[in-house]
Amino acid sequence: MKKIIALFSFLMTIGTLSSQTFMHGAGVGFNVSSPAGSSIDPKVFFTIHYYPQVTFVENESFSVSAGVPLTLGFTGTYSASFNSRGDSYEENSLLGLFQAPLMVNLNGGAGSSKESEQRFGYFVGGGFGYHGTGIEIADSGKLYSRGFGPAANAGIRFAVGSHQKNIEVRLSYMKGLKDYKPSMFGVNAAFNF
């Protein structure tokens, strides 16, 4: 994780020194995590998403950007009750998800740069990063998969207002390379500032 943060900080510094553009967005969505080669059921996580990025090569309708889409998610239930003697009973099946891949994207149209006046845009990219996923196994408790793996994303953007802001729909995929080797598919809707 420290290497990803250091690399992102380095890229942000380079981007700032070469007078490039910082952009960011936030949104919500869901993520499905499915462990490879096991009978564990896939888990669906509700997610919140924040994506800071810096463009390195840009013109009015195209850019190359690097960023770290941070995703936090949770799933499950929690309940507590008391019996007639005052004893408490808790049931907790809450699980968490965290993803922080370093992504390089090719961007076209709306959202590719702050100068773009197009109403529609797109992006596609890939990278590598960290993930942490909770998995619950019946009668065995909770297990966790943490590690690094490859990531990919693609999506579309629609300009709103002054063309500098846009709404984005992102499809993402990340593959864990250790523990339960989960495949993680995500769909996010975000507003980019």
N, C-alpha and C positions, 0 to 999 in steps of 0.2 A: 504494500500500500504506500509506503514511504517513497518507493521508486516512482510510482505513478504520480504522486503529488509533486515530487521534484521535477519530473519530466514535464508535467503540465505547467509548473511555475516557470521553467526554462522557456517553454514554447510561448507562454504569455509575455515574458520579457522580450523575447525576440520579436514577437508580433508588435509590441508596443514601440520598440526601438525603430522598427521599419514602418511606422505610421500605418499600421493595418487596423482593422476594425474588431472591436470586442462586441459580441452579441450574446444574449442569454434569453432563456425562456423557462417557463414553469407550467406544469400541468398534472393531470391524473390519468390513470389507466389501469390495466391489469396485466399480470404476468402469470404464465403457467409453467411450473417447474416439474419436470418428469425425470426421475432417476433412471439411468440406463440399465437394462438387463435385470430388472427386478420386478417383483409383484407389488411394489409400493404404488399406490394410486397417485396420479398427478395431483398437485396442489395448485389452486388458483389464488393468487395474492392480489389484493387491492394495492395499487402503488401511487406514490407521489413522485414527481420527477422534476429535477432542476438541471438545466443543461447550459453551462457557460462554454463559450467557444471563441476562438480567434481566427479570423480569415488571414491567409498569407498571400494568396494570389487572387486578385479580384478585378473585375471590370463591372460595367453596368448590368450584365446579365449572367455572369458566371464567377464562381469563386472556389477555392480550396480552403477548407477550414480544419482545425484540430480542436478537440474539446473533450471534456469528460462528462458524459451524461450520468448524473448521480440518481439512482433509483432506490427508494426505500419502500418496502411493502410489508403487509401483514395479512394473515388469514387465521381463521379459527374462532373459538368462542371462549368466554370466561363467565362463570357464574358462581355465586356464593349463596349459601342458605344456612339456616339455623334450625335445628330440631327443637322439640318441646323441652329438652333439658338444657338448651342453650349451647350445645355443641355445634361448631361450624363445619360446614362441608363445602369444599371448593372443587370445581371442575374447570380445568384449564387446558385448552387445546390451541392456544395462541402460538403461532409460528411467524418468524420474520424472514425478510429477504433484503439483501443489500447488493447493489452492483455499482462498479465504478470502472468502466473500461475507457481507455484512451482511444478515441475514434478520429479517423481522418475521413472527411466527407468531400465529395464533389457536389457542388450546389449549382442549380440553374434556375433562372427566373426569380419569382418573388422570394424574398428572404435570402437571396444569394449575397446581397450586399445592401447597405443602406441607401445606395443610389439607384437601385432597381425600381423601375416604374411598372413592371409587369404585374399582372393580377394573379397569375398562377405560377407555381414553382415546384421543384422536386429536388431530391437529394438521394445519394447512395454512398455508402462507405463501409469501412471495416476497421478493425483494431484488435486490441488485446487488453485484458484487464482482470480486476479482482471481482469475486462474487462470494457471497455467504448466503446459504439457504438452509432453513430448518425443514426437517422431514419428520413426520410422525408415523411410527410403525405400531400397529395394534399390539398390545400386550408387551411391547418392548420399550416404550417410552419415546423420547425425541432424540433424533440424531441430527447432526449438522454436517453440511458439506461446505468447506471453505477452500478457496484456491484461486488459481488463475486459469484463463482460457481465452480462446478466440471469440470475437464478437463481430456482428454485422448489423447494419440497419439500412432502411430505405423509407422514403415517405414523400408526402406532398404538402405544399403550403399554399394558402390562399391569403392574399394581401387584404388588409383592412385599414381603414383610415388613410393616413398619409403615405401609404405604400412601404413605410419603413417597418411597420408592425405587421405581423401575420399570425394566422392560426395554422397549426401544423398537426398532421396525423402521421405518427411514426410506428413502423413495424420493426421489431428488433429480435435478435437471436444471440444467445451466448451459450457456449459449451464449456462445462467444467471438465478439467482434465485429471482430477483426482477424487478420492472418496467415492461418492456414488455417481460420479460423472454425469451430473444432471444436464439435460437440455432445457434451456429457459427461453420461452417465447413471450414477447411482450407487445402490447398495443397501447400507445399513449396519445392523448390529445393535449396540445400545449398552446399557450399564447406566448409568442416571441416578442420581446421588447425592442 
